[in-house]
Amino acid sequence: MPFTEPAFLFWFLPATLAGYFLAPARLRNLLLTLASFLFYAAGEWAFVGWLLGSTAVTYLVARGIDAWRGRPAARWLLALGLVVDLVLLGWFKYAGFGARTLVSLGLAGLSVPSIALPLGISFFTFHKISYKVDVFRGTAEVRKDPLDLLLYILFFPQLIAGPIVRYHDIAGELLARRVSSADFAEGVRRFAVGFAKKMLVANTVAVVADHMFSLGPERLDAAGAWLGLVCYAIQIYFDFSGYSDMAIGLARMFGFHFLENFDHPYYSRSITEFWRRWHISLSRWFRDYLYVPLGGNRGPPWRTYLNLSVVFLLCGLWHGASWTFVLWGAFHGALLIVERAGWGRVLARLPVGLQHLQTVLWVALGWVLFRAPTLPAAGTYFRALVGLGAPSDLVGLASTVTPAVALALTAGVIGSTPFLRQLRERRAAGGLDLAGGGAGWLRDAAVLGLLFLSVLQVASGTYNPFIYFRF
């Protein structure tokens, strides 16, 4: 049940909010847990038992780790819990990919299993892993009440597509929280902005991106390929950051404060900075639970490069069971290694504009691997980008860029930079605070206008893809 579906907007969310604020404080966690259970069951009823069972294993393992803290048994229990999580993730997400790869290598007769992928499996698997590891490390207190852990895993704003929320970041709010009117209003505003990013920008440019990536080599020319790539770069950023905004806003309405997940990543001056700004919760997860345990950058340079390679190969595989995703991860790992090996020092001496430009270019080229369904398709797209595709068709290209697409692209480019935030800061420094006082109604009117236009898009049944729906 994506947040942009009518059933969520007009039934589930209003009913959950009403029930939450009418219920006594002692029952609110139970109500949120039941609502989150229904949220997941609405789209994945067949996997509800598996999700509850794996969460029960996480609860028991964490209790055992806490009881045997400091003994070898605690480490063995942690290893057992991690193996359970990774085996389940591997079976559901990667068994078919592994079988297809072996068949392609000539192992005839091997059957390729057809396995349905549970909704949001990558996200809530990482939630369960981080909880057990943090309990083992002593950075999170084990929960004796299973309802607390169940709500953390099932909480619907972050259940199916992130952000990846650490248990210790919201542990206090699971036990006690208060929703102020200011918090609730900020949550509504944040949800509305994310909703507009998804419905008005991402979905509009998605039509062009999908069209260009579906063209064969006989029809895809260089101009069309670059237009499709720009549209996809805008689409994936506004789709995923919009969903993160909606999740953060929804959580805020119920008194939870999630950390930020995006910080204008296309405004980065290097790939290193890009990964500090893009999907921040995922980058931090891989840093704290994989990169640092592998040794991080504490050893010789070759060891650091190996650690980066491993992390980004797995990061690519986490995004999807396909060689295109693996190569996308390897591509970003290689870029980070090149920057660490000396290019970063050269880059820092270049004009700022060139630093931004080269970063966006590398990221965009990587999106070809992320978006293309197969490696041959990615090769076709790369050839078109360098002018080795179809003859130029500027008339057809002009008809593709409708006024709505042009407006969405303009909004996407401006919204990808911190320009609006910097403008607000300058005006606030000059005495005109658009976030409060007499001018606050201007901001709220604009947000309500965006919300109204977004709801109209939902009601009209326009194209509404969701990139991260099956991660």
N, C-alpha and C positions, 0 to 999 in steps of 0.2 A: 504494500500500500504506500506508494511514493507520496511525498508531501504535496505534490501538485495534482493529485487525483481528487475529483469531486467528493468521493466517499470520505476522504480524510478531512478535507476543508469544511464540508458542510454537515458532517455527521460526527466522525470520530473526535476531532479536536474540540468542537463546542461541548460535546457530551463529557469529555474527559475533564475539561476546564471547569465545567459546572459541578461535576461530581467532586472534584478535588477541593474546590473552595467551599462547598457545602458540607463536606465530611469533617468530622472531628480531627484534630491534628494527629492523634494517635493512629488513625486509620488511613492517613494519606499515603504512606508508603505502600500499604497493601493495595490501595486503589490504583496507584500508579503501576504497580507490578501486574495487576490483573489487566489493566488497560494495555500495557505493553505486550502482555501475553496475547491478547486479542489482536493487537496490531500485527504481530508476527504471524499468528495463526490464520489471519485473513488471506495471506498470500502463500503461506508455507505450512499448511496444516500437517502434511505428511512428515515434516521434520521437527515438529514440536517436541515429541517424546525424546528424540535424539538430543535436542538442545537442552532440555531439562536434565536429561541423564548426564550429559557431559558437564553441566554446571554443578550437579551433585557430586561428581568425581572431584571437580575443582575444590568444592567446599570441604570434602573429607580430606583431600591431600593437604590443603592449607592448614586444617586443624591438626593433622598429624605432624606437619613441619613445625608448627608452633609448640606442640607438646614435646617433641624430641629435639628441640633447638639445641645446637651445639654438639649433637651426636651424629655419627655417620648415617644413622637411619633417616635423618632429616634430608640429607643430600640425596639419598637413594629414593626417598619419596618424591622429592622435587623432580628427579630424573624420570621417574615413572609417570608423574603428571604431565611433564612436557612431552614424553613419548606418546601418551594417549592423545594429546591435542594434535601433535604433528602427524601421527598416523591417520587420524580422522580427516585432517585437512588434506593430507596426501592422497587418501583414497578418493574422497569426493572431488577434489579439484585437479589432481594430477595423474590418476591412474589411467584415464583415457589417453592423455597426452603421452605418457610413457609408452603405452601399448602402441599408439600410432607411430611413434618414433622408431620403436623396434621393428614394426612391420615395414616401415620405409627403408630400414637397413637390410631388409631381405629375410627376416624371420617369418616366412610364409606359414600360414596355419594358425598363427597367434590371433585369438579373437580380441577385438577392441570392445571393452565394456561400455555400455551406454549408461552413464551415471548422472542422475539429476544433481545439480549443484545447489545446495541450500543457500537461501538468501542471506547475504552479509557474512558468510562463513569466515572470510579472511579477517574481518574487523572484530567479530566477537571472539575468534580464536586468539587474536593478539591481546584482547582484554583479559582473557583467562590466563594466558601465559604471564603477562605483566603482573597480575595479582599474585600468583604463586611465587614468582621470583622476588617480588617486593616483600612478601611475607618472610621468605627465606633470608633476604638481606636485612630485614628489620626496619625497612623504610615504610612499611604499611602494617597496621595492626590487624591481626586476623579477626574475622567477624564470626562471632559465636551464633548470632541470629542468622539463619539461612536466608531470611527475607532480605536482609541488607545486601548480601552478595547477589541474590537473584535480581533485585532491582538494578544493581550496578550493571549486570550483564544484559538484562532485558530492556532497560530504559529506552523507550522507543526513539527519542531524537537521535541517538547515536548507535542504534542497533544494527541497521542494515548498510550504512555507508559512512560511518564515522561522524566526526573526527574520533581518533583513537584516544579515549579518555583514560588516564591513569587512575587507579582506585584511590591512591593517596591524595589526588587533587580534589576529589569531591567527598572524601570519607566523612569529613565533619558535616557536610550538608546532607549526607544520607541519614545522619542521626538527628540533626536539628537544623531547621532553616526557617526563614521568615521572608515572605514575598511582599516587598514594599510596592506602593503604587508606582514609584519611579522605576523600580526593577521591571515590573510588569509592562509598563509603557515602553521601556527600552527593548524588552523582549519582542513586543509587537512590532516596533520599528525595525529591529534587526531581521525579523522574519519577513516583513514586507519587502525590505531591500533585497534579501536573498531570493525571495519569490520573483521579484521583477528581474533580477539578473538572470534567473533561469528561464522565465517565460518570455520576456521581451527581447533579451539579447541572445542568449545561448540557443534557444529554439529557432530563432529567426535565421541566424547564420548557419545553423546545422543543416538546413535545407540545401544550401549551396555546397557546404563541405561534403555532405553525403553524396550529392550529385557528382561532384568532381572526382571523388574517390571511387565512384562506381564506373567511371568511364574506362573503356578499353584503350589500348595504345593507339588505335586508329582514330580516336576522337579527342584525346587529351593533349592539349597544346601547352606551351610554357606559361602563357598568361593565365589560362584556366587553372593550371596546377598551382601557381603561386596564389591565386585568389582562393582556391580551395584550402590551401595550407594556412593562409591567414585566417580564414573563417574557422577552420578547425582549432587553431590556437586560441582564438577568442571563445569558441564554443566550450572547449574542455575547461578553460579557466573559469568562465562564468557559470558553467553547469556545476562544477564541483565546488567552487568557492561559494556559489549561490546556495547549494545544498548545505554547506557548512554554516553559512550565515543563518539559514532556516533552523538548523539543529541548535545552534548557539542561542538563537532567539527563543525557540520553544523551551529549551532548558531553563532559560532566564525567567520565563513565565511561571515556572514551577519552583523557582528559588535556587536553581543550580547555576553555577558560574563556570562554564567551560572556557578553556584557554583558546586563544586565537589559532586558526589553522592556515591562514594565508595572509601574506603581508606584501602585496603588489610584487609578485615574483618576477614579472617581466621588466621591472624597473631595475633589476640587478645588474651589477657591473662585471660579474663573473659567474661561472657555473657553481662555484663554491657558495657564493652568496645566494644564488637561485635556490639551492637546496636548504638554505636557512629560512627561506621565505615561502617555498612551495610545500603544501601538505606538511606543515610543520610538525604535527603530531606523529606522522609516519617517520619523518627524518629523525626525530628525537627517539622514537621507539627503536629504530635500527641502530642508532648510535649507542643507546644505553644497554640494550639487550643483545647486541651482536658485535658491533664494531669495537666497543671498549673491552668486552670479554675476550675478543680475539687478540687484543693487544693494542688496538687503536694506533696512535702514532708514537708510541713509546719506544719502539725498536728502531732498527736501521731503516733507511728509506725503502729498501726492497720489501720489507715486511709490511710497512704501511701501505705500499701499493698493492700488495697481495690482499691485505685486509679490505681495502677499498673495492678491489675487484670482486671478492666474495660477497660483500655486502650488496653491491649494486647488481650483481647477477641474480642474487636472491630477491632483491627489490623488484627487478624486472619480472621474475617468475611469480612473485606475489601478486603482481598486477594482472597476470593472465597466463593460462597454460598454453603457451604458443611460443615458437621460436622468435617471432617478431618482438614479443615482450622481453625475451631473454637478451636479444641483441640491443634492444632499447636500453636495458639496464647496463649492458656491457659498454655501450656507447657513452653513457653518462659517467660510468666508472673510469673509462679511458680519458675523458675530458678532465675529470678531477685529478687524475694522475699527472696529466700533462701540465695542469696548473701548478701542482705541487712541485713538479720537477724543474720548474723555472719559468714557464710561460706566465705564471701569475705575477712574477716580479716585472716582466716586460709589460704585461697588460696594465699594471698600475701606473706606468709612465706614459701611457697613451692618453689622448684627450678623452674626457669623460663620455662624450657622445659616442666615440668609437667603442669604448668599453661596453656601453649599453647595447649598441648595435650588434657587436659580435656575439654577445650573450644571447640575445633574442634570436639571432640567426641559427646558432647551434641548437638551441632549445626547439625551434621550429622544425629544423631538419630531423631532430629526434622524434618529433610527433608523427612523421611519416611512418616510422616503424611501429609506433604505438597504434596508429589508426588503420594501417593497411591490414587486410585479413590474412595475407600470406606473404612470404618473402618474395615470390615472383611479382606480386602486385606492388610491393614496396619498390622493387627494382624498376618496374614500369613508371612509377610515380617519380622516382629520382631522375630517370632519363628525361621525362617531360620537363622537370624543373630546369635542366641544363640545356633545353632546346632540342632534345632528340626525340620529341614526341610528334604529334600530328601538326600539320600546317596551322598557322595562326588563324583564329576566327574571332576577330575583335567585335564583329556585329553580334554574334551569338553570346559573347561574353557580356556585352553591354546589356543585352536583354535579361541576363541572369541577375545583374545588380539592380534590383528593384529599389524604389525609394525606401521601403521598409528595411531592406538589407543594408543599404547605404547608411541609414540612420542607426541601425544596430551596430554596424562596424564602427561608426564614429563614436558612439557611446562606449563600445568595447575598448577602443584605443584609449580614449580619455579615462575610462574607469580602470584601465590596467596600470595607470600611473597614480602616484599620490597627489596629483594636482588638486583635486577637490578637497582633500584633507588639508593640504598646505594652504589653500585659499581660506578655509574655515579658520585655521590657526592664525593667519594674518589678520583676518577680520576681527577675530576675538582679541588679538593683541591691540587692534585699533579701537576697541570699545564696542564693536558690533558682534555680539555673541548670538549666532543663529541657533545654538543649541538650548537656549533658555531665554528668559525674560520676555519682552514684548515681541521679539522676532521669532520665538519658538514656534509660533503658529504657522509661520511660513514653511519651516521644515516639516512640521506634521502634515500640513496640507499637501506638500509635495509627496510625502510618503503615502498618504491616503490615495492620492491620484495614481501613483504607481501600483498600489494594491488593487485599485478598481480596474485599471487596464489589464493587470495580470489575471484577475478573476474573469474578465471578459474573454481572455485567451483560453482559459480553461473551459468556460461555458461553450465557446464556439468549437471546441474539439480540434484545435489546431495541432500540428505536428509536435509531439511531446516526448522525444527520446530521453533516456536516462543513462548516461555513460557508465556510472559506477553501480548500477543496480544489481549486478551479479558477482560482485567481488567477494 
